């Protein structure tokens, strides 16, 4: 199965984020997406939040009510080796949007409602390695659409995409 974007999600601030069919991605994040707490969310190093549909399905199987966008991610992807989505890794969203993972997210109390018994730390990288969402910086801006392909790139491929975009 080719990896793809399952859902693109935005909000006026807070969660849940709601689905949109497409979004322009800039260095500041997705157009139409806002943050209530700029100390902990948003900014160039946290411009896009990405999560795995496979992880969401496993969390649902544990009894959590997590759904795409409910815990604050902007882009829900399916078909990637999530264990390879780590800081410094490059991800190509669609045909042109290049992002670089900057860090794992820290779960906060605002997503508690999506978890059985309020156990929002279930997506903490420190407590449950491999279950965290990730933040990314945008290296090449563009538009993404639901169903677009997603690829992990090695550093050489990422440099080629970046160079092609600057021509």
C-alpha positions as CSV (number, residue, x, y, z in Angstrom):
1,X,0.0,0.0,0.0
2,X,1.3,3.4,-0.9
3,X,1.4,5.8,2.1
4,X,-1.2,8.6,1.8
5,X,-2.8,11.5,3.6
6,X,-6.0,10.2,5.3
7,X,-7.1,13.5,6.7
8,X,-6.1,17.2,6.9
9,X,-7.3,19.0,10.0
10,X,-7.5,22.6,11.1
11,X,-9.2,24.6,13.9
12,X,-9.6,28.2,15.0
13,X,-7.7,27.1,18.1
14,X,-7.9,24.0,20.2
15,X,-9.2,20.5,19.6
16,X,-10.8,18.8,18.0
17,X,-9.5,20.0,14.6
18,X,-11.9,19.4,11.8
19,X,-11.3,17.9,8.4
20,X,-10.8,20.0,5.3
21,X,-10.3,18.5,1.8
22,X,-7.1,20.5,1.1
23,X,-4.9,23.1,2.7
24,X,-2.0,25.4,1.8
25,X,1.0,24.6,3.9
26,X,3.3,27.5,4.7
27,X,6.3,28.0,7.0
28,X,3.7,29.1,9.7
29,X,1.6,25.9,9.3
30,X,-1.6,25.2,7.5
31,X,-3.7,28.1,6.4
32,X,-6.9,28.3,8.4
33,X,-5.3,26.6,11.5
34,X,-4.8,28.6,14.7
35,X,-3.5,28.0,18.1
36,X,-4.8,29.2,21.5
37,X,-1.5,28.6,23.3
38,X,1.4,29.9,21.2
39,X,3.9,29.1,23.9
40,X,3.4,25.4,23.4
41,X,1.9,25.1,19.8
42,X,2.6,26.6,16.4
43,X,5.6,28.6,15.3
44,X,8.1,27.6,12.6
45,X,9.5,24.5,14.5
46,X,6.0,23.3,15.3
47,X,4.3,24.4,12.1
48,X,2.7,21.0,11.3
49,X,1.6,18.2,13.6
50,X,1.5,14.7,12.0
51,X,0.1,11.4,13.3
52,X,-0.3,7.9,12.1
53,X,-3.7,6.4,11.3
54,X,-2.4,3.0,12.3
55,X,-1.7,4.3,15.8
56,X,-5.1,5.9,16.0
57,X,-6.7,2.5,15.1
58,X,-4.7,0.7,17.7
59,X,-5.7,3.3,20.3
60,X,-9.3,2.9,19.3
61,X,-8.9,-0.9,19.8
62,X,-7.7,-0.1,23.4
63,X,-11.0,1.7,23.9
64,X,-9.9,5.3,23.4
65,X,-12.2,7.6,21.3
66,X,-9.2,9.1,19.4
67,X,-10.1,10.0,15.8
68,X,-8.2,11.9,13.1
69,X,-7.8,15.5,14.3
70,X,-9.1,14.9,17.8
71,X,-5.7,15.1,19.4
72,X,-4.5,18.1,17.5
73,X,-2.7,16.7,14.5
74,X,-3.0,18.6,11.2
75,X,-2.1,15.7,8.9
76,X,-3.1,12.1,9.6
77,X,-1.1,9.7,7.4
78,X,-1.4,6.0,6.7
79,X,1.1,3.5,5.3
80,X,4.3,5.0,6.7
81,X,6.7,3.1,8.9
82,X,5.8,5.3,11.9
83,X,8.9,4.0,13.8
84,X,11.0,5.8,11.1
85,X,9.2,9.1,11.6
86,X,11.7,10.6,14.0
87,X,13.3,14.0,14.6
88,X,15.4,15.3,11.6
89,X,13.6,12.9,9.1
90,X,12.2,14.5,6.0
91,X,8.6,13.7,4.8
92,X,7.2,14.6,1.5
93,X,3.5,15.4,1.7
94,X,1.8,15.3,-1.6
95,X,4.0,16.0,-4.6
96,X,5.7,19.2,-3.3
97,X,5.4,19.9,0.4
98,X,8.6,19.0,2.2
99,X,8.7,19.0,6.0
100,X,11.4,18.0,8.5
101,X,10.4,16.4,11.8
102,X,11.7,18.6,14.6
103,X,10.5,16.8,17.7
104,X,7.9,14.6,19.4
105,X,4.9,16.4,20.7
106,X,4.1,16.6,24.4
107,X,0.5,15.6,25.2
108,X,-1.5,18.1,27.1
109,X,-4.7,18.1,29.2
110,X,-6.7,19.5,26.3
111,X,-6.7,16.1,24.5
112,X,-7.9,14.2,27.6
113,X,-11.4,13.8,26.3
114,X,-10.2,11.5,23.5
115,X,-8.8,9.0,26.0
116,X,-10.4,6.3,28.1
117,X,-10.0,7.4,31.8
118,X,-8.5,10.6,30.6
119,X,-5.1,8.9,30.0
120,X,-3.8,11.5,27.5
121,X,-0.2,10.5,28.4
122,X,-0.9,7.4,26.3
123,X,0.7,9.3,23.4
124,X,3.7,10.5,25.3
125,X,7.0,9.5,23.7
126,X,8.7,9.3,27.1
127,X,6.1,6.9,28.6
128,X,5.2,5.0,25.4
129,X,7.9,5.3,22.8
130,X,6.6,5.1,19.3
131,X,3.1,6.4,20.1
132,X,3.7,10.2,19.9
133,X,2.6,12.6,17.3
134,X,5.4,14.7,15.7
135,X,6.0,18.3,15.0
136,X,7.6,19.4,11.7
137,X,9.0,22.6,10.1
138,X,8.1,23.4,6.5
139,X,11.0,23.4,4.1
140,X,9.0,23.7,0.9
141,X,5.5,25.2,0.9
142,X,2.6,24.1,-1.2
143,X,-0.9,22.6,-1.1
144,X,-1.8,19.2,0.1
145,X,-5.0,17.3,-0.4
146,X,-6.7,14.3,1.2
147,X,-5.5,11.1,-0.5
148,X,-2.2,12.6,-1.6
149,X,0.8,10.4,-1.4
150,X,3.3,10.6,1.5
151,X,6.9,9.5,1.4
152,X,9.8,9.4,3.8
153,X,12.9,10.8,2.1
154,X,16.6,10.3,2.7
155,X,18.7,13.4,3.0
156,X,19.8,13.3,-0.7
157,X,16.2,13.0,-1.9
158,X,15.1,15.9,0.5
159,X,17.9,18.1,-0.9
160,X,16.8,17.3,-4.5
161,X,13.2,18.2,-3.7
162,X,14.3,21.4,-2.0
163,X,16.6,22.4,-4.9
164,X,13.8,21.7,-7.4
165,X,11.4,23.9,-5.5
166,X,13.8,26.9,-5.5
167,X,14.3,26.8,-9.3
